[in-house]
Amino acid sequence: MDDVLRIIKERRSIRNFQKRDIPEGIIKKLIDAIIWAPSAGNLQSRRFYFIRDDKTKRDIAIAALSQRFIADAPLVVVGCTDRRIENRYGDRGINLYTIQDVACSIMNMMLVACENGLGSVWVGAFRESDVFEIMDLPHNLMPVAIVPVGYPSRIPSAPPRVSANEAVEFR
């Protein structure tokens, strides 16, 4: 199996983290993974916040419907869309392209995290207005994803997947 597909299949949603810092060299790799993701029109209409401050992580965990494991991760990444894409792509840019841009970046980051022995999980359940306020975000940004990242305490087994026939149709 090639390396990329192996990492895709090994990646798991991790909600239990060791109390261990992430080396700066790996943080730089995560950032590279984010910025090298594709984006609509190469406008790169996204912004990411890497949070290590304990109080901010606790506040975000509360805003994320009290998903306390978020605060236990050594790093929490908040991915935001940037409304400035509206000048080029209008409503479709705001309501779809910017979200796709963030999603591509987050997936890249999650795969690089896995490749480097880290775990992560995509958290989409949160009160957007609370995160907006906690982060003191500018009005052109909208938080769409919270991703805790750290060394896993345990790695769950793979959940079942649908068959290729159920997921893909050739025409």
Summary of the structure (lengths in Angstrom):
residues: 171
radius of gyration: 16.5
end to end distance: 27.3
largest distance: 52.2
contacts: 504
relative contact order: 0.22
helix: 48%
strand: 18%
